[in-house]
Amino acid sequence: MSKLGNLGARLHRGEISYDFVGKRKIWYGVSILITITAILGLAVRGLNMGIEFQGGAVFTTPTKMSTSVAKAEEYANDASGHQSVVQKLGNGSLRIQIAGIDTDQSDRIKQELAKDLNLDPEKLAADLVGPSWGEQIANKAWEGLAIFMVLVVIYLAIAFEWRMAIAALVALVHDITITTGIYALVGFEVTPGTVIGLLTILGYSLYDTVVVFDSLKEQTKDITKQTRWTYSDIANRSINGTLVRSINTTVVALLPVAGLLFIGGGFLGAGTLNDISLSLFVGLAAGAYSSIFIATPLVADLKEREPAMKALTKRVLAKRAQAGADEDVTEVRGAGHDADEAAPAVVGPRNQPAARGRGRGRTSGKRR
């Protein structure tokens, strides 16, 4: 068995563990700090919304263009007065995106671009995207996200309980905020592919959280009938028992996404992959983090507020204190017994060897 498999088995059996729930205030602080950074990024820099959401024009050149991407971007910026995005496609053609222009402007820009690129205007394909269409896409995305959240809360409240539903909702909002904040800080373009990536990572994050919740629900049956574990103790055991599984599934999911992001988008220059791969990469990592460090500790916090759980905690702590006191007494008694065995015997008149060596009726004088 591999070392990781052996570690997972020991974690599942409870032979070793890490106190995730006991140190939850540290994780809450880290999450709050990351979330504040993401919100500041959104407030200061904002999102770089794609042409599908802002409206604009997309110009596509014929294949095997000799003009470089940087030069084409310079031509597009000068012709439009707007910031453009130029990508080189696999067949050698250039895709030029210019946001925030209308039909009249696109005709003029097309003529100037064709002149700068030494092309016949008829060979420069132009597609105009209206801002109303982008607004509809954005509204549909928000509606889909809201419906998803409501269904998640209802399902978890029925399948588990409302505290777990709240904790899962907080974890999902945490993942969305971090992912969108990273987009604002990095400056990647937000496209419909980004929205698809967000919905994908929400499902993955929810799956990882439900795995831990299912283990927690199973282990907390009739929890008040015992006095060995508190609810937080069992919650921590549930996290540790599924920890290696969460790590394995996250790493396996991140590897191909990292290939899309760093190799496809970075080294190969396929910028169209960045919009979806970044949301998947950040969201998968944030989802694994939130399911371990946010969702389950938050459930433990909410459950420990119940009167029954408070009473259970008092009983468990009292029993542990009594067990500790009994152990201390045993150690003291054991130490005293050892001291008695090690100490020399007390020599008294009745124990003196000389007195025991004399026979009965014998005297030191002569017998007559």
WOURMO-V92046 format. One record per backbone hydrogen bond with DSSP energy under -0.5 kcal/mol. NH is the residue of the N-H (numbers start at 1). CO is the residue of the C=O. If there is no record, write none. Layout:
nh:NH co:CO
nh:NH co:CO
//
This chain:
nh:6 co:2
nh:7 co:3
nh:8 co:4
nh:9 co:5
nh:10 co:6
nh:11 co:7
nh:12 co:8
nh:13 co:9
nh:14 co:10
nh:14 co:11
nh:15 co:10
nh:16 co:10
nh:20 co:18
nh:23 co:19
nh:24 co:21
nh:26 co:23
nh:27 co:23
nh:28 co:24
nh:29 co:25
nh:30 co:26
nh:31 co:27
nh:32 co:28
nh:33 co:29
nh:34 co:30
nh:35 co:31
nh:36 co:32
nh:37 co:33
nh:38 co:34
nh:39 co:35
nh:40 co:36
nh:41 co:37
nh:42 co:38
nh:43 co:39
nh:44 co:40
nh:45 co:41
nh:46 co:41
nh:48 co:188
nh:49 co:47
nh:50 co:190
nh:53 co:50
nh:54 co:50
nh:55 co:51
nh:56 co:129
nh:57 co:98
nh:58 co:127
nh:59 co:96
nh:60 co:125
nh:61 co:94
nh:64 co:91
nh:65 co:92
nh:72 co:68
nh:73 co:69
nh:74 co:70
nh:75 co:71
nh:76 co:72
nh:77 co:73
nh:78 co:74
nh:79 co:75
nh:80 co:76
nh:81 co:77
nh:85 co:97
nh:87 co:95
nh:89 co:87
nh:89 co:93
nh:92 co:89
nh:95 co:87
nh:96 co:59
nh:96 co:94
nh:97 co:85
nh:97 co:95
nh:98 co:57
nh:99 co:83
nh:100 co:55
nh:106 co:102
nh:107 co:103
nh:108 co:104
nh:109 co:105
nh:110 co:106
nh:111 co:107
nh:112 co:108
nh:113 co:109
nh:114 co:110
nh:115 co:111
nh:116 co:112
nh:117 co:113
nh:118 co:115
nh:119 co:114
nh:123 co:120
nh:124 co:120
nh:124 co:121
nh:125 co:60
nh:125 co:123
nh:127 co:58
nh:129 co:56
nh:130 co:128
nh:134 co:130
nh:135 co:131
nh:136 co:132
nh:137 co:133
nh:138 co:134
nh:139 co:135
nh:140 co:136
nh:141 co:137
nh:142 co:138
nh:143 co:139
nh:144 co:140
nh:145 co:141
nh:146 co:142
nh:147 co:143
nh:148 co:144
nh:149 co:145
nh:150 co:146
nh:151 co:147
nh:152 co:148
nh:153 co:149
nh:154 co:150
nh:155 co:151
nh:156 co:152
nh:157 co:153
nh:158 co:154
nh:159 co:155
nh:160 co:156
nh:161 co:156
nh:165 co:161
nh:166 co:162
nh:167 co:163
nh:168 co:164
nh:169 co:165
nh:170 co:166
nh:171 co:167
nh:172 co:168
nh:173 co:169
nh:174 co:170
nh:175 co:171
nh:176 co:172
nh:177 co:173
nh:178 co:174
nh:179 co:175
nh:180 co:176
nh:181 co:177
nh:182 co:178
nh:183 co:179
nh:184 co:180
nh:185 co:181
nh:186 co:182
nh:187 co:183
nh:188 co:183
nh:190 co:48
nh:191 co:189
nh:194 co:191
nh:195 co:191
nh:196 co:192
nh:197 co:193
nh:198 co:194
nh:199 co:195
nh:200 co:196
nh:201 co:197
nh:202 co:198
nh:203 co:199
nh:204 co:200
nh:205 co:201
nh:206 co:202
nh:207 co:203
nh:208 co:204
nh:209 co:205
nh:210 co:206
nh:211 co:207
nh:212 co:208
nh:213 co:209
nh:214 co:210
nh:215 co:211
nh:216 co:212
nh:217 co:213
nh:218 co:214
nh:219 co:215
nh:220 co:216
nh:221 co:218
nh:223 co:220
nh:225 co:222
nh:226 co:223
nh:234 co:230
nh:235 co:231
nh:236 co:232
nh:237 co:233
nh:238 co:234
nh:239 co:235
nh:240 co:236
nh:241 co:237
nh:242 co:238
nh:242 co:239
nh:243 co:239
nh:243 co:240
nh:244 co:240
nh:246 co:242
nh:247 co:243
nh:248 co:244
nh:249 co:245
nh:250 co:246
nh:251 co:247
nh:252 co:248
nh:253 co:249
nh:254 co:250
nh:255 co:251
nh:256 co:252
nh:257 co:253
nh:258 co:254
nh:259 co:255
nh:260 co:256
nh:261 co:257
nh:262 co:258
nh:263 co:258
nh:263 co:259
nh:264 co:259
nh:265 co:260
nh:267 co:262
nh:268 co:263
nh:270 co:264
nh:271 co:269
nh:273 co:270
nh:274 co:271
nh:275 co:271
nh:277 co:273
nh:278 co:274
nh:279 co:275
nh:280 co:276
nh:281 co:277
nh:282 co:278
nh:283 co:279
nh:284 co:280
nh:285 co:281
nh:286 co:282
nh:287 co:283
nh:288 co:284
nh:289 co:285
nh:290 co:286
nh:291 co:287
nh:292 co:288
nh:293 co:289
nh:294 co:290
nh:295 co:290
nh:296 co:291
nh:298 co:294
nh:299 co:295
nh:300 co:296
nh:301 co:297
nh:302 co:298
nh:303 co:299
nh:304 co:300
nh:305 co:302
nh:306 co:303
nh:310 co:306
nh:311 co:307
nh:312 co:308
nh:313 co:309
nh:314 co:310
nh:315 co:311
nh:316 co:312
nh:317 co:313
nh:318 co:314
nh:319 co:315
nh:320 co:316
nh:321 co:317
nh:322 co:318
nh:323 co:319
nh:324 co:320
nh:325 co:321
nh:326 co:322
nh:327 co:323
nh:328 co:324
nh:329 co:325
nh:330 co:326
nh:331 co:327
nh:332 co:328
nh:333 co:329
nh:334 co:330
nh:335 co:331
nh:336 co:332
nh:337 co:333
nh:338 co:334
nh:339 co:335
nh:340 co:336
nh:341 co:337
nh:342 co:338
nh:343 co:339
nh:348 co:346
nh:351 co:348
nh:352 co:348
nh:352 co:349
nh:356 co:352
nh:357 co:353
nh:358 co:354
nh:358 co:355
nh:362 co:359
//
